């Protein structure tokens, strides 16, 4: 038996930080979309009852420090007969890129094991379990586009209201989420929406309305992000935003041809990897 699951990345169109909570997490509100860049998890049955994770990226831990293993450990006691599984993780989502790859892998594992171990839990029950693993995991259980709040455990699905193409700018270095949140201060105000020509392309207006209150602390932690954002904006003539706590940057286009031409130019001029994706409905 072999079972393959795709785990999508996400981007934050908006991200508001409301303050630090008593439990040490930060209260946020964010409009988030899953996108068509994904990791892939292949589950294969074993002769024993063990759950064994391997990964094609040697820098990724394959023990209890990986959220995939935590997801399996959470569900295993709930299964009447948890079949042993090998899980092969093919990483495509950059680590430390603000795209939620680890959380998405965990959510994909919950969804897969719910089926493979015949738990038959509802999405609501899986979402509640996901909140015990990590802040972004509940969103990935539901997918699509949603407004997330609290520390990320509250998920309200919502229509995106825009269909187009997104260029991801992938600098190739990670940024520590913990360091960015530590650098955030309540005085870090929400950036006002950028001016946009009301008669201009929908994607430009969409990007002008996007904001991220973690951009300033992320650039403080990693000044190279600020330089990439500024130069990227000059090259494409529209706003460029940071996803989550970084390091991934992104911008949007209404046509695939425009997006691919921009991705090629950005990759060449910035000397970074780029890729073109779409929101996942």
N, C-alpha and C positions, 0 to 999 in steps of 0.2 A: 504494500500500500504506500502511495506517495501522494501528498496533498500540498499544493502550492498556493501561497497567499501573497498578494502585493500590499505593501505598507507605504502609503503616500506621504510625501512631505507636506508642509503647510507654509503659508505666509500670513503675516499679520498686516491687514490693510490699515487698521487703526490699533493703537495700544495706549490705553490710559492707565497710569499707576495712581491709585487712590491713597496709598499709604501702607505703612508696615503694620501687620497684624500681630496680635499677642502671641500667636503660635510661631512667629519668626518669618512666615511667608509674607508676601506683599499682596494686597488687594488690587486686582486689576479688572479692566473691562476691555475686551478686544474683539474686533471683527476679524475672523479667521477663515481662510479657505484652504481646503486640501487641494493639492495640485498634482500634475501627472508625472512628476519625478518620484520614483519609488524604490524602496528596498524590496527584496524578494525573499520569502521564507519558504523552505521546502521541508515538510514534515514527513518522515519515513518511519514505519513501525519497526520496533526492535523485538528481540526474543525475550528480553527481561523487562522490568518495570521502570527502568531509569529514563530520565529526560536528559539528553546530552546535546549541548549547543556547540556548534562550530561556526566559524566565520572566515570569509575570504580576506578580511582585513585584519592583519595580526595585531593591530593596535587596539582592537575591540576586545574587552574582557568577555570571557565565555563562562564565567562562574556566577555566583550570586550577586555580583556587582552589576550584572546586565539585567535590564528590566524584563527581557524575555524570560529569563530564569525565574525572576520574581513572580511574573504572571503565571508561569507553570506551577510554582510552589503554592500560589494562592488557590488555584483551582484543583490541584491534585487531591487534597483531602475531601473535596466535595464530590469526587467521582466514585461511583460504585466499583468500577473496574478500569482504573487509569492505564491504558495501554502504553507501554514504553515507547518513547519516540526519540529519533535523532532529528534535530532541527538544524538545517544548514542555512545560515544567514548570508545573503549576497548584499553587501553594502553599496548603495549608489548615492545615498543622501549624505552629504559631508557631515562629519562629526564636529560639534561646536559651531554649527553654521546658523543657528536660530531657526532651523527648519523642522525641528521636532522629530528627528529620525528615530531616536531611542524610544520615545513615547509611542510613536506610530508602530514600531516593531512590537512593543508590549501589547498594544491594542489588537494588532493582527493576531498575536498569539492567543489572546483571550477569545477572540472570535473563532479561531481555528479549533482550539481545544474544547470550546463549548459544543462544537459539532463532533469532533473526533472522539471525545469522551462521553458523548450523548447526555450532556447536562441539560440541554434545552432551556437554558436561562433566557429570560426576556432581555431586550436591549436595555431597559431600565435597570434591571438587576446587574447586568454586565457593566453598565456605566457606573453604578455605585461601587462595584468591586474595583473598577479602573481607578477611581479616586484614591484608593489605598496604595496604589503603585506610584503614581506621579501626577503632577498638575495638569499636563497636557493630554494624558491618556484618555480621560472621558471624552474629549472632543473627537479623538481618532476612532473611538468605538462607533460614534454616530457618523462622522465624516461630513462631506459636503461643505457647506458654509454655515457658520454659526456665530453668535455673539457668546463669548465665554466670560464668566465673571467669578467673583470670589478669588480663589487662588488658581482657578481654571476648572474647578469641579462642576460648576453650574454651566450647562450648555443649552443654549436656545437656538435651534435651527432657524435659519432665515434665508430667504432668496437673496442671491448676490446682487441682482439687478444690473449686471454687466457681463457680456460675453466677449472675450477677446483673448489676447495672447500676452504672456508674461515672460520677460527676459530676466533670468536669474544670473547675477554676477557672483561668481564663486571664487573668492580670493585665494583659497587654498590654505588658510590658517584658521585655527579655532579661536573663539573668544569665550572666556569664562562667564557663564550666566551669573554665577555667584558674585564674581568681581563687579559685573555691571550693576547688579541690584545693590551691591554694597556702595557703589559710587553714586547711586541715585539719591537725590535730596528732594524734600517736598517743595523746595523753591524752584525745582526744575519744571518750569511751566510747560503746558501744552502748547506746541507751536501752532500759531494761527495757520489756517489753510492758505496755501500759496495762491496768488492771483492767477486766474485762468481766463482765457478768451472764451466767452460763452458760446461763440460761434465756432470754436475750434474743435478738434477731434475729441470724441467722448472719452478716450483713454487718457488724454492730457487733463481733462477736467476731473476724471476719476482720481488720477495720481495727485492732482493739486489738493484734493480733499483728504488725502491720506495723511496720517501723522503717526508718530511713535515717540512717546515720552522717554524711551530708553535710548534714543539716538545720541543725545548729548553725553550721558554717562558712558555709552559704548565707545564713542569717539575719544572720550577722556582716557578710557582704559586702553584703547587701540587707535592712536591718531591716524594710522594708515587708512582706516575706514573713512575718515573725513576727507582725506585726499582723493580716495577712489570715488566717493559720492560726488564731490565737487567736479572732478574731471568727467565722470560719467554723465552728469547733468549737462555739462558743456557739449559733450559729443552727441547726445540724443535730443537735446533741446526740449527736455521735459523733466519733471521731478524724478529723482531717484531716492528710494527709501531703504531703510534697514529693516530686515525681518526679525522680529523678536529682539533678542539681545545681540544679534549679529553672529557671524560675520557676513552672512549673505545679504546682498543688496538686490533690489529689483525695480523694474519699471514696466509699464504696460503699453500695449499697442492694440489697435482695432483690427489690424490685418496680420495674417501670418507672414506675408512677404516682408512687411515693415519690420516685424519682430526679428525675423531671421537676419535681415540685413543689419539691423542694429546690433544683434548679438555678435555677428562677425566683426563689426567695427569695434565694439567694446572689447572683445577678446583680444583683437590685434593691438589696439592702442593702449589698453591697460595691462596687457600681458597676464591675463587671468583666464580661467575657464568660464565659459558662459553656456547656458542652455535655454531652450525655449519650451515653455510649458503652458498648460491651460488649467483653469479651475476645474475641479472634479464636481460634477453635479450630484 
